[in-house]
Every structure is written in C-alpha cells, then in structure tokens.
Amino acid sequence: MKGFRILYFANAPTSIHHWRFLSKMVERGYDVFAVYLSKESGKYSVEGTKEFWLGYEKYRIYGVKIIKIVGRLMAYIKFKKLLSRIKPDIVHACWVPTCGFTTAISNFHPFLLMPLASDILLIPKKNLLNRKITQFTIKRADMITCDAETVKREIIQLSGYPPEKIVVFPRGIDLSLFKPDISLRVNLQKRLGIEGKKVIIMNRSFKPIYGIEYFLKALPMVWEKVPNVYVLQIGSGPLENELRKIVKKLNLEPIVKFIGEVSNEEMPAYLNASDLYVSSSLSDGTSLSLLEAMACGLPVVVTDVPAILEWVVNGENGLVVPRRSIDELAEAVIYLLQNEDIRKKMGERNILIAKERADWDKNFNKLEQMYKILISDRQK
C-alpha cells in the first residue's frame, strides 16, 4: 500500500483527530494530501503531508445564505481542480454535509466517507434539506467508516446503506502516551498545589453538545459532601464566558480551575493527576477523551449517550447517569469520590478495556484494510 495517494478531506486543520489520522498515514508510507475547506486557527501540522486550502472561510458570513452558497460553489470548483491535479487513489472525506457532500457531487470514486457522529446523529434531524443531503452523500460513498455501532445503525436507518460496507472501529489513542504514571501525578499535583485533593477532570470542549453547565451546577452538592474536591476544567470554546459566569455565580471559584487548551503531549499529566473523569455530554460518538482517561486508569462518570454505553457499563467500569440530571450526576460523583476501592477497581478495568479496544496502532489496520478493498475494486 506504500505510495498510494490518499486525499484526506476535512473542514479545517483544527482537530487533534485529523492529526492522528494524517500522522499514521504518513507513518505507514502513504502519499498524503490534506485538503481543507478553510484555513482556521488552531492548526495541527503534520510533517510529510501536502496541504491545500479551498478558501471557504472567505465566504463564511453567517446569516447571509447567498454568500455561503457562493463559498460552497467556489470550494467545489477548487476541489474538482485538485482532483485532476492530484489524481488520488482514494478520497477519504470527513463530515457529511460539507466535505462528504462535496466529494459526493464530484462523482469521484473510490470515496470513503467518515462521519464524525453529530453529522449523522443530529444534523439530519434539523430539517428536510439536511436529511436529503445526508442521504445523498451516504449513497454515493463506496464504503463508510464510523466509530460507534450507534452511528452505523443510524446510517442504515437513514439511507438503507448496505451494512457490510460500513466498518466500525474507534479512532483509538496512543497507549504509549496515555497510561498510568505516578510521577506525572505527583509532579503536576505539586505544581498546581492540589496535593491531597480529590481531583475531577472535565476536558470536553466548551460547546452546547457537551452539557458542561449541568456538571458545574452539580458541583455545589459535591463540594458539600466532599470538601477537598478540586476540578480541572480543561478546554475552550464558544461557551467559555457563560461557563465562567456559572462558576462565579455558584461561588465555585475556590475549587474550579480553568486550565485552557492542553496539548496532546501534556494531557496524560492532567489525567494522571486526577481521581475521576466526568463527561456530561448530551450526544457523542466514541469519545477519545473518554478513552484517554480510561487508558490512564481513571474511573468515569458519564451520561447515558448510546455511543458511550458501548464503552461504559454502569457499576463495572464507571457510573452512568441520565443526561441533564444534575442531582444524579452529583450523587454519582460523590459516591465514587468517597469510595477509593471502587475507584481503583473501575480504573483497573478501564486500563484493560483501553488496551483491548482502543489501541490506535491496531485500529488503524482496519482502515488500511478498507483502503486495500477500495483500491482493489477500482483496479478490477
């Protein structure tokens, strides 16, 4: 497979998830072309890839539909020119309504579609146009890969797409980086001055879909029962000001520290410095932040999102609570913070699960097998 030309098509180079795919492709010897709709901040560069931008950000004026349509049209024209210039063996397109749809109308094959969860679970439900675009894009794909059985079932229900052409595997994590490390724990706790604290880590992006406000509103009850609790609130996003206001209004500033963005290399230290991982998400695919926490030996409290339930069994390796239930979220967090033995057993179980199912080195092999099938079919 070395030397095959892969055109990886994504919205923008702002995601660690894209970085993981591209890095592994380069490592495995592919000729990689990373094409992005827009050039936005927060870029993750991958040495060894050839990068192209379609300039969509020049036309992204929200609320002015004609401008957005022009932007899509210009991006499509540039994409078609790139296809002629690059002559890829495969287009691997992420995010159904943008990159996936652009690839679908280009009529390029073989076309591997990779939904990222919300573009299947939420966006098609917003209106009929979104649903039709999603169905059209799915049906044009030669194969589809997604990271959760929940997403696969929704794809089939939406479009009747053949189940045998959908391959489910989690994107996985670097287990050489994400693992228990007592020295990381001791050093970071000392640097932050939180030795002796019961530390919760919340590292979902500050976006509505992750329901962080419910977690923050549960903290006064947690603090009352666990006086030495401390929260590492990691990340950024459009809701940051609102979340900071909630913390201030609830007088939580002594126990909540906003860390900001943390690099992939630094994240293991923050996970190891913590005693409990919490996600109050309202919708999700397979969450890499969850897998990273599990690999570092943390017990977890999560909401009853179907894709998350593929990883967490209530009472075995974590606790599951209903979405938006502040009281039940608080009770679960309190219970685990007060029971060290149970936290330890759940954490040990999570390490095993991560090793068995979340190893990116192993999981990437499944993607390579899809590439082989697609290229073989093309050559027939």
N, C-alpha and C positions, 0 to 999 in steps of 0.2 A: 504493500500500500504506500510505501515511501514515494514521495514525489508527486502524488496525486494532488490536484489543485482543488482546494476547498474554499468556497466563498462563504464566509460566515457573516450573516446579515443581521444587524441589531439596531435598535433605536439610537443608542448613544453609548460611548465608551465610559459609562459612569458606574458600571456594576462589577463587583468582585466576581460574580457568577460568570460573566463573559470572560473575564481574565482567566478563570480556572479552565474553561474550555479551550481558549486560544493557547494558553501555555502548554497544555497537554498535547494539543495538535502539533505544535512546533516540536515538542519533545519527542513525539513519535515519528517525526520526519515528513510531515505533510508540507506542501507548499500552500501557505495560508494567506488569504486575502480577507482582511476585516473591513467590511463596508458598513458605514453608519449613516442613518438618516440625518443626524445633526451632530455638530461638534459642541459638546457641552462641557462644563467644568466637572472636576472630579474624575478626570480621565485615568484609566488604568492602562498604561502602555505595556505591550507585550513584545519584547525583543524577538525579531525573527518574522514578524508579520508585516505585510504590506497593507497600509491603511488608506482608506478613501472615505471622503465625506460627501454626502449628496446635497448638503446645504439647506435642508428643510427648515433649520432654525431661522433663516432669513425671512420666512413667511409665516412663522408661528405667532400670529396675533390672535389671541383667544377672543372668541365672541364675534369675529368677523369671518363668516364662513367662506366667502369668496376668496379671501386671502389664503385660508387653509387649503382650499381646493387647488389653487394655483401652486402652492407649495408641494402638494402631493403630486401634481402633474409634472412639475419640474424635476422632482426626485425620481419619478418613474422614468422620465426621458434619460436622465443621467444613469440610472440603473441599467437600462437597456444598452446604453453605450458601453458601460463597464462589462456587461456580459459578453459583448462582442470582442472587447479588448482582452479580457482575462481568459475567456474560454474555460471556465471552471469545469471540473468533473462532477461536482455536486454543489448545489446551493443549500446551505443549512440556515434556515430563516427562523428567527425568534419573534415572538409577539405577533399574534394572529392578525389583528386589524391593521397593522402598519406594514412591517417587513414581510409577514406572511402573505398578506393581500397583494402587495406589490409584486412579489415573486409569482403568485398565482396568475395575475393578469399578464405577466411577461411570457407565460407559457413555456418557461424553461423546465427541462427535466434532465436528470432526476432532481427532485425537490423534496428535501427533508424538512418537515415542519416541526418546530419545537415550541409549543405553548408554554407559558410560564405561570399557569394557574388562573390568575384573575381574568385573563383574556378568554378563558373558557368558562370559568365558574360564575363570573359576574357580568362582564361586558355584554355578552349576547342577550342578557335579560333586561338590559336598559331600554332597548327599543327594537322595532322590527328591522330597521336598516342594519344595526349591528349584528343581529341574528343572521340576516341574509349574507352579509359579508363573511361572517364566521363559517357558515355552511359552505359557501362557495370556495373559500380558501382551503378548508379541510378536504373537500372532494378533489381539489387539484393536486394535493400532496401525494407523492409516491409512497412515502412512509411517514409515520409520526412517532416522535418520542416525547414522553412526558414523565414527570417524577412521582406520580401517585396514581393508584388504581381509581381513586375518586375522579380524577381528571379524565382518565381513559373512559370510564363509564359515561361521563357527561358528553365526551366527544361522540361516542356511539349513539347516545340518545339524541343529540343534536342533529346528526347527519347520516346515521346508518353506515358510517365508515367501517370497513372490514376489521374486526378485532385483531386478526392475525397480522395486520400491517401496523399495529400500534405496539411499540416496545416501551415498557415501563421500567425505569431504573432511576434511583436518586442520583443527583449530580455528585454527591459524595464529598468527602473532605480529606485533607491531608493528615493522615493519622501519625505521621512523624512529627507534626507540629502540634496537633491537638491531642493531648494526652495528659494524664495526671503528672504534676511536677511540684513537689513540696517546696523546692527552692524558689520557684516563681511565686508561690503563695506567700511565703514568708517575706520575700523582698518587696513585693508590691504592697502587702498589708502594712509593712513598716513604713514605706514611702508615703502611703496615704494616711497613716496614723489611725488605722482601723483594727489594730490587733485586739483580739478578744471580742470583736463584734460578730453578730450573726448576719452575714452579708448576702443580700439578694442581688442578682444581676438581671437587668432588663435591657436587652440590646436590640430591640426591634426599631425600625425606622419610625420617625415621628409623623406617621400618616394615619388617616382615619381608620383604615382597614385593620390596624393593629390594636385598636381599643385600649391604648395606654392609659387613657383617662380613668378607666374602670380600675386598673391596677393602682393608680395613685389614690383614688378615692377609697380603696380598701386599706391603705396604709395606716390611717389613724387607729383602726381596730387592731392591726398587727402590732403597732408601736405600744399600745396599751398593754397587750399581753406579753410582748417580747421587748422589754425596754432597751436592750442592747442591739436592736436591729439597725442595719445600715443598708442603703440602696445605692448601687452603682447604676445610674441611668445613662446608658451609652447610646450615642447616635445623634442624628439631626433630621430635619425635615420641616415641612410647612407648618406643623402644629407646635413648634418649639415654644413660641411665646405663650400660647394658650396653656401648654403643659406647665411651664414655669409659673404662670398665674395660679394654676390649681395648687401647686406645691406651696406657694406663698399664702394663698387663702386658707389652706388647711394647716398652716404653721408647721410644715414638714421640712423646712429648710435645714434644721439640725441633722436630719437623717437621710436626706436625699442629695446626692452629688451628681450634677450633670457633667459628664466627662467629655462630651463631644464625640467626634468621629475617632475611631480607633482602627489602626491598620490591621490587616490580616496577621501580620507577624506579632503584633502586640496583644491581640485578643486572647491567646492562651493564658497570658499572665492574669488578665482580669477574670477569666473563667476560673482559673485555679485559686484565685484569691477569694472566690465566692463559695457560699454554702448551699445556695439554691438558685435555680434558674426558673424564671416565670415568663410566660407568654400569655397575654390576654387577647390574642388575635380573634378577629371576627370571621376571617376567611383566610385560607392558606393552601399552598401546595406543600410539598415536603420542605420544611424549613431547615436551611443549612445552619442557622444559628442554634436551633434545637439540637441538631446532630453534633455540632461542635461542643455544646455543653455536655451532652451525653458522653462523648469521647473523653472529656476531661473528668468524668466521674461525678457529675452533678446529678442529684435528684431533680425532678422537674414538677412544676405545677402548670398545666396548660388548659386551654378551653376545648370544648367538645367539637372542634373542627374535624370533619371526616378524614382529611388527609393526615392530620396529626394523630388521629386514633390508629393509623397504620403503624405508628411507632411507639405510642404510649398506651399501656394497659393499666387502667385505674387500679391502684393498690399494689401493682407489681414493680413498675419502674418509675412511677410518678403518680400524681393525683390529677384527675380530670374534673373540671367544673363547667357548668353551663356558661355560655357566652353572656356577657353583660351582667352577670350575677356578682355584685360587689361583695355581699355577705359571704357567699360560698367560696369566693376566691380568698377572702381574708381568712376564713376558717381553715382552708387547706394549707395556706402559707403558715399560719400559726401552728398547726398540727405538726408539720414537718420541721419547722424551726425548733420546736420543743422536744422532738424525738430524734436524737442523734443516731441511734442504732438503725432506725428505719431509713434515715437519710443515707447512711453508709451502705446498707443492703441495696437500696434502689440505685445508688451511684455505681456500685459494682456491676449490677445487672446492665446498666446503661453502657458501660465500657465494653462489655461483651457484645451487646447489640450493635454498637458502632463498628466494632471490628468485623462482625459477621456481615453487615449490610451496608455500611457507609464508607467503605474504602474507595476513594476516587480512582486509585490505580486500577483496581479490579473492575469497578463500574464502567470506566471509560472503555474497557474492552467490548462492552455491549454496544456502545456507539460505533466502534470500529467495525464490528460485525455488520451493523446496518449499512455502513459505508460500502463494505465489500459486496453486500447483496445488491445495493443500488447501482454500483459501478458494473457489476457482473451483468445485471439485467440490461443496462444501457449498451453493453458491448455485444449482446446477442443479436 
